[in-house]
Amino acid sequence: MAAALSLLPRAAAVRLVAPRGLASASRLLCAAAAGEPSNSPAAPWRLVLYTKPGCCLCDGLKEKLHAATLLAGTPYSLASLELQERDITTNSEWEQLYQYEIPVLAKVLPDGTEEILPRLSPRLSVELIQKKVSSVFDQ
């Protein structure tokens, strides 16, 4: 177990990526944790969060995902998580698909397609959210 933990990256970062054409809104949310950077960076885990302004459930999930990336000392590291936030009010297709479902979390597959994930309860602890998100990428 200790050997497995030593292989985990020591940096934790979530990158919010703006919808295409709004590059200035893209920002890095978390600073790297103390320690040496890994010599072999892993491919980032990519998630898309469909949301809209004023959605308190969306804001709560964003906060918990952010906190989960900062949580150290667990075997479910989210150090390479890249989170793209999409405002459904900017795209009629997204709005039609997700207007009654947000927040919607989707895993971006290697071919660029998206797989919608089961809804995460806002009552879940940060530790459990970290474990559930990590398990999605272990499949």
C-alpha positions as CSV (number, residue, x, y, z in Angstrom):
1,M,0.0,0.0,0.0
2,A,2.8,2.4,0.9
3,A,4.5,1.7,-2.4
4,A,1.2,2.5,-4.3
5,L,0.8,5.8,-2.5
6,S,4.4,6.8,-3.3
7,L,3.5,6.6,-7.0
8,L,0.7,9.1,-6.8
9,P,1.5,12.5,-8.2
10,R,2.1,15.2,-5.5
11,A,0.5,18.1,-7.4
12,A,-3.2,18.7,-7.3
13,A,-4.8,21.0,-9.9
14,V,-8.2,21.5,-11.5
15,R,-8.2,23.4,-14.7
16,L,-11.5,25.0,-15.7
17,V,-11.6,25.3,-19.5
18,A,-13.9,27.8,-21.0
19,P,-16.2,27.0,-23.9
20,R,-14.5,27.4,-27.3
21,G,-13.9,31.0,-28.1
22,L,-13.7,32.2,-24.5
23,A,-10.1,31.4,-23.7
24,S,-9.7,34.3,-21.3
25,A,-12.2,32.6,-18.9
26,S,-9.9,29.6,-18.7
27,R,-8.1,29.5,-15.4
28,L,-6.1,27.4,-13.1
29,L,-7.9,26.9,-9.8
30,C,-5.5,25.1,-7.6
31,A,-1.8,25.5,-7.0
32,A,0.6,22.6,-6.9
33,A,1.0,20.9,-3.5
34,A,4.4,20.8,-1.8
35,G,6.8,18.3,-3.2
36,E,8.7,17.4,-6.3
37,P,6.8,17.2,-9.6
38,S,6.4,13.8,-11.1
39,N,8.9,12.9,-13.9
40,S,6.3,11.2,-16.0
41,P,3.1,13.2,-16.2
42,A,-0.1,11.1,-16.6
43,A,-2.7,12.0,-19.3
44,P,-5.2,14.3,-17.7
45,W,-8.6,12.9,-16.6
46,R,-11.1,15.1,-18.4
47,L,-14.6,15.8,-17.1
48,V,-17.3,18.2,-18.4
49,L,-19.7,19.9,-16.0
50,Y,-22.9,21.2,-17.6
51,T,-24.2,24.0,-15.5
52,K,-26.0,27.4,-15.7
53,P,-25.8,30.6,-13.8
54,G,-27.7,30.6,-10.5
55,C,-27.7,26.8,-10.1
56,C,-26.8,26.2,-6.5
57,L,-26.5,22.4,-7.0
58,C,-24.0,23.1,-9.8
59,D,-22.0,25.5,-7.5
60,G,-22.0,22.9,-4.7
61,L,-20.7,20.2,-7.0
62,K,-18.0,22.5,-8.4
63,E,-16.9,23.3,-4.9
64,K,-16.7,19.6,-3.9
65,L,-14.8,18.7,-7.0
66,H,-12.3,21.4,-6.3
67,A,-11.9,20.3,-2.7
68,A,-11.6,16.7,-3.8
69,T,-8.6,17.6,-6.0
70,L,-6.9,19.2,-3.0
71,L,-7.5,16.2,-0.7
72,A,-4.1,14.5,-0.2
73,G,-3.2,11.3,1.5
74,T,-5.8,9.0,-0.2
75,P,-5.3,6.4,-2.9
76,Y,-7.9,8.2,-5.0
77,S,-5.9,11.2,-6.2
78,L,-7.5,13.6,-8.6
79,A,-4.2,15.4,-9.3
80,S,-4.6,15.2,-13.1
81,L,-8.3,16.2,-13.3
82,E,-9.2,18.7,-16.0
83,L,-12.7,20.1,-15.5
84,Q,-14.4,21.9,-18.3
85,E,-17.5,23.9,-17.3
86,R,-20.2,24.4,-20.0
87,D,-23.0,26.9,-19.5
88,I,-26.1,25.3,-21.1
89,T,-27.7,28.7,-21.7
90,T,-25.0,29.4,-24.4
91,N,-26.0,26.5,-26.5
92,S,-29.6,25.5,-27.4
93,E,-28.7,21.8,-27.9
94,W,-27.2,21.6,-24.4
95,E,-30.1,23.6,-22.9
96,Q,-32.6,21.2,-24.5
97,L,-30.7,18.1,-23.3
98,Y,-29.9,19.2,-19.8
99,Q,-32.2,22.0,-18.7
100,Y,-33.9,19.7,-16.1
101,E,-30.9,17.6,-15.3
102,I,-28.1,20.0,-14.3
103,P,-25.6,19.6,-12.8
104,V,-24.6,17.0,-15.4
105,L,-21.1,15.5,-15.2
106,A,-19.6,13.8,-18.3
107,K,-16.4,11.9,-18.8
108,V,-14.5,12.8,-21.9
109,L,-13.4,9.6,-23.6
110,P,-10.1,9.3,-25.6
111,D,-11.9,9.7,-28.9
112,G,-13.5,13.0,-27.7
113,T,-17.0,11.6,-27.1
114,E,-18.6,12.1,-23.7
115,E,-20.1,9.5,-21.4
116,I,-22.7,10.9,-19.0
117,L,-22.0,9.9,-15.4
118,P,-24.5,9.0,-12.7
119,R,-25.5,12.1,-10.7
120,L,-23.4,12.7,-7.6
121,S,-25.5,13.6,-4.5
122,P,-24.8,17.0,-3.0
123,R,-24.7,15.3,0.4
124,L,-21.7,13.2,-0.5
125,S,-18.5,13.9,1.4
126,V,-15.5,15.3,-0.4
127,E,-13.7,12.0,0.2
128,L,-16.6,10.0,-1.4
129,I,-16.7,12.3,-4.4
130,Q,-13.0,11.8,-4.8
131,K,-13.4,8.0,-4.7
132,K,-16.4,8.0,-7.1
133,V,-14.7,10.2,-9.7
134,S,-11.5,8.3,-9.4
135,S,-13.3,5.0,-9.9
136,V,-14.8,6.3,-13.2
137,F,-11.3,6.6,-14.7
138,D,-10.2,3.2,-13.3
139,Q,-12.6,1.3,-15.6
